[in-house]
Amino acid sequence: MKTERLPEKLLLQNVEILDPLNETNKKGDVLLVNGNIANIGQFEFSKDIKIINCGGLTLTQGFCDLHVHFRDPGYEDKETLESGSKAALAGGFTRVCTMPNTKPTIDSPEYIKYIIEKSKKCPIHIHPIGAVTKRQKGKEISEMGLMKKVGAIAFSDDGIPIQNGLVMRKALEYSKMLDVPIINHAEDDCLRCDGVMNEGIISTRLGLNGNPSIAESTMVYRDLKLADITGAKLHVPHVSTAASVVNIKEMKCSNNKITAEVTPHHLFFNDEDLLSYNTNLKVAPPIRNNRSRKALIKGIKQGVIDCIATDHAPHSLYEKETTFDCASFGMIGLESCFGIVKKILVDEEGLSLINLVKLLTVSPRKIMGFDYNLLDIGKEAELVLFDSNQNWTFKKNNVFSKSINSPFYGKELSGKIKYTISKGYLSQI
């Protein structure tokens, strides 16, 4: 991947311009001047303009990921804001929200400022999510108001479910005053127990402790009810079970403050893929059975699931190259995301390309309150260009994260990111 500063004037010529907000798709040219969109259409150009012939490519808004782990501070051997930014650019992402489960935990205004200040030099927009409770202990509410004031975009104890219903209710009540979402990793610890994969026939066959789907769906149900009585915004992360989709669908009929995301890996794999004992498939929540996988796809088609988020979770080799029960939970996902969801949702399930792009652009930006009308004259260029027809095989040389814990190596994907434009930088992938 080659990343360089944008020239003063850049013409993206002969490109398919896909506008997910207005649901239009037309061919034309896009002129960028000083990092902003200066003109869209077909027009004459002068000799001082750098030109990229984009024939066969589609241009749209840069992707936005609401759920990444960049591990800084404390775990920089796995990922840093800089290396995470490179992984994001390779995947077409120009804006991400980072989870607070670092060391120390992002649970105070000082740590929010740390992420914001350090990310200013990064070539993508990075928004810190603050912890709901101090040190993610699930007991005492953090300084949410002060964190929001200095730049926290939402609050989550991601990775550690908030078990205490009263604490969750108070968090939602505070978040309502701040007008930001609460994001709770929805799992009942007692039901999950020491499960390391989906509970079912496959876990029994492999001799591994199972995590039942009800561990998620019951917590999702609780959170939905608490959000309803408080009137707060609730965003349900990495939905993995059919029952959770049903619960969310029912609540959305009467509550427009509920949103939900699904990951590419929960759309691609089912628990039969774990027969290989591949520890890169050990994630939380676990890869479920094919019934739940199909329910997630149906949930996207019906609008129950609002967006796609990678849950990009880098880990070092020693944390993954061990027995399945001892391996850490999580996989990287930024670089492979588009190729996975294009293959599953568009090629195999018939979703339109515009609706897929919405799941990666307009919808996540709406959830977090970001500007989601990015293809207007004068807007800062947050753009991605991709070849929607290119089939390719995911390999380790496609990874720009510091970690390589992906189960997608050797998988045939569809749709390849070619250029990402963000914060005045042009990256050619």
Buried (B, 14 or more C-beta within 10 A) or exposed (E): BEBEEBBEBBBBBBBBBBBBBEEEBEEBBBBBBEBBBBBBEEEEBEEEBBEBEBEEBBBBBBBBBBBBBBBBBEBBEBBBBBBBBBBBBBBBBBBBBBBBBBEBBBBBBEBBBBBBEBBEEBBBBBBBBBBBBBBBBBEEBBBBEBBBEBBBBBBBBBBBBBBEEEBBBBBBBBBBEBEBBBBBBBBBEEBBEEBBBBBBEBBEEBEBBBBBBBBBBBBBBBBBBBBBEBEBBBBBBBBBBBBBBBBBBEBBEEBEBBBBBBBBBBBBBBBBBBEEEBBBBBBBBBBBBEEBBBBBBBBBBEEBBBBBBBBBBBBBEEBBEEEBEEBBBBBBBBBBBBBBBBBBBBBEBEBEBBBBBBBBBBBBBBBBEBEBEBBEEEBBBBBBBBBBEBBBEBEEEBBBBBBBBBBBBEBEBBBBBBBBBBBBBBBBB
